[in-house]
Amino acid sequence: MAGSTQSYANHTRWRPLFHFFVAPILTANLAIALWRLNRGLSFDAVWNVVMAVALVALALVARTMALSAQDRVIRLEMRLRLARVLPADLQPRINDLTHRQLVAMRFASDEELPELCRNVLAGKLTSSKDIKTSVKNWQGDFLRV
């Protein structure tokens, strides 16, 4: 996707190995373990369900931790970017932005960040979707987890 254009409509990142192999296999494994447990209660059947739940939880926790680390980097990057491009009157308000707002604003060009930031701080744009859909000059993020 590095050579294509990114927009709000197509910015969702799918990791084929995770989304189309690991997650479905782990989900199927859990369904099979539950089906076997339903066929007859035994220590092995219960243990297989416990292990299947643990594997699903492991996959979800690993994904969540990767996304959390990515968001921390994005927040730092955005604070540095905002410190460079915002006018003096908005500089003291950088820390008023929530982490979700900072993450959503990353797609905006440097030229539109001051106006976008003003609208976010004024409460005109309240959700991540509102912020992202108001970006006029979308800057693609092709290195996302």
Secondary structure, DSSP 8 states (H G I E B T S, - for coil): -TTS---GGG-----HHIIIIIHHHHHHHHHHHHHHHHH---HHHHHHHHHHHHHHHHHHHHHHHHHHHHHHHHHHHHHHHHHHHS-TTTGGGGGGS-HHHHHHHTTS-TTTHHHHHHHHHTTS--SHHHHHHT-SS--------
